[in-house]
Amino acid sequence: MRAERFTEEQIIGVLKEAEAGAKPKELCRKHGISDQTLYNWKATYGGMTVPEARRLKELAVRRRKRKRIGPVERHPLLKPVARNVSWSMDFIADGLSNGRRFRCLAIVADFSRECLAIEVDTSLPGPRVAAVLDRLAADGGLPESITVDNGPEFDGRVLDEWAYRNPVRLAFIRPGKPNENAYIESWNGKKE
C-alpha cells in the first residue's frame, strides 16, 4: 500500500503503535511503508488526534505542477524614434497611514521618458482619464499611439470614444504581460 493512500486514522494508528514501543523497522515492514515515510508522518502528524490530522490535511494547499509551454517567439520592444510618437499610461496604487487607498495615473512619453502628467485621487474613472488626456492635448499635442494595460479605465467606452475623436491608437498589452508596457513600468518602479 502506498503512503498517499493511507487515511488519517491509519496514519495516527501507525504512529500510536510507534509510541507504544514498536520498532520502526517492524512497523515499516508490517504496513509496507519506508523508513522515510514513517519519519515524515512523525514530523507532520506526531502527537495529533484523528480530527486534528483531518483538519491539517484540509488546510494543506496542494501545489499544482506548472505547465511547461514551448518556446515563445519574443518581439523586442520598439524604440520610439521621435517625440509624440508614443506614450504609455498606467496606474500606481498606494495607501495613506489612516488606511485610505489612492491611485495615481501616470502618463510617460516613451521617447524622452518624461512624465507628462500624474493625476492623483481615490477614484480615477474613464472620464477623468479622458479629461487628463484632453489637458495634455491642449498643452502640446497628442501621440500617434498610447500603450495601456487592460484595466477597466482603459478598455471602457469613454476612452475608446476619446481615442476615436482624437486620432490616437490605443495599444493594449496582453493580459499578465506588464513588460510589454516597459517604459511606464520602469518609471513606476523608480517611484515606488
N, C-alpha and C positions, 0 to 999 in steps of 0.2 A: 504494500500500500504506500502510495506517495505521500509526502508530508503535507502537500496542499489539500489533500482530501480528508484530512483529519478535522473533525468538528472541534469546537471549543471544549465540549465535555470530554472528548477523548484526550485532547492535549493536557487539560487540567488533571485528568485521571493518571496519565503517564507521569506528570510532574509530582503528583501525590505519592505515587509508588517510589519515585526517586527520593522524596523527602522522608519516606518511611524507612529508607536504608537500602533499597535495591541498588545493585551495582550498575553503573551506566552502560557497560558493555552488554550485560544481560538484558537490560531494558531495550537497548537498540536492536538486539537480535530478536527479542520477543515481539516487538512491534514493527520491525522491518524499516527502521529509520537509521540515519547515520549519526555518528557522534556529534557532528556539527549541528545537525537539526535539533538534537536534544539540548545542546548548549544555547542555540538561538531561541528555543522555546523558553528555556530558563530565564534568559535575558529579557524576553518580551513578556511572558505570562507568569513569571515566578512570583508566588505569594498571592495570586489573584483567585477570586472565585469565578464560577462559570458566568454569572451575569456581568461581572466586570470585564471578563475576556470578550464576551459578545459585544459589549459597548465599545471596547477598544477596536475591535475588528470593524464595527460600523463607522468609527471615526477615521479609520485609516483611509488615506487617499490613494487610489490606485493610479499608478503612473502609466500613461499610455506611451507606447513606443512612438517616436517621431517618425513621420512618414518621410521616406527618402524620395526626393524628386531628382530627376535627371538634371544635367547641366542646363542652365538657362542662359539664353543669349543676352548679354548685357549691352545696354546702349549708353554711351558716355553722355553726360550732361552737356548740352550745347552751351558754349560760352557766348555770352552776349557781345555783340560787336559794336554797339553804339548806345548812346543814351536814349531812353524812352522806347526801347525795342521790347523789353520785357521787365515786368515787376513780379514780385512774389508777395503773397499775403498769408498770414497765419495768426492764430490766437495763442496767447500765453495766459495761463490762469494761475492765480495765487490767492492767498488769504490774509486777512488782517489779523492782528493779535486778538481781536474780540470774536474771531471765528467767521466773520463775513467774508464771502468769496467775491473776487472781482476778476474781470477779464481785460486783457489788452489786445487790441487789434493792431498788428504791426504790418506796415507796408514798406517793402525794401525795393529799391531799384537794383536790378541784378548787375548792371554794368558797373556802376560806381560803388555798389554796396552801401549806398546812403539810405538811411531810414527816412522815408518821405513823410510818414505820419505814424503816430501812436495815439490811438483812441482808447481811453480807459473808462470803464463803467462796470456796474454789477450785471448789466444786461446789454448785449450788443446784437440786436436782431438784424435781419437783412436790410430793412430800410435805413438803418443807421450806417451800415457798411456802405450802401449806395451814396448816402449823404457825404461821407468822408471822401469817397472817390470823386464826387462832384466838386468838392472843395479843391482837391488836388488838380482836377481838370482846369479849374479857373486859375490856379496858380501857375501851372507850367505845362499843360498838355497831358495827354494820356499815352500809354504804351500801345503797342500792337497786340500784346497778349499779357495776361496775368495768370501766374501759376498758383493754384489753390488746392487745398485738400477737399475731401468730400463732406465737410461739416454742413449742418443744416443751414447755416447763414450763407454759405457759398453756393449750394446747389438748389436754393429756393427760387421761386418765380421772380422775386424782386430783383435779385442780382442778374438773373438771366435777361430780364427786360432791360435793365440798365445797360448790360453789355450789348444788347441788340441796338438800342438807341445811340450809344456811343460805339462806333465800330471797333470793339475790343473783343478779342477771342479769350474765353476763359479756358485755360489748360488745366484740366483736373488730373491729379496724380492718381495712381492705382491705390485702392484701399490698403492700408498697412504698409505703405512704402514711402515713409517720410523722406528718405534720401533722394527721391525724385524731385523734391522741393528743397534741395540742399542749401540754396542761398539764404532762404529765410530761416531754415532750421539751424544753420551755422550762426546766424545773427541772434536767434533766440537763445542758443546755448551760451553765448557770451554775456547775455543779460541776466541769466538765472544764477 
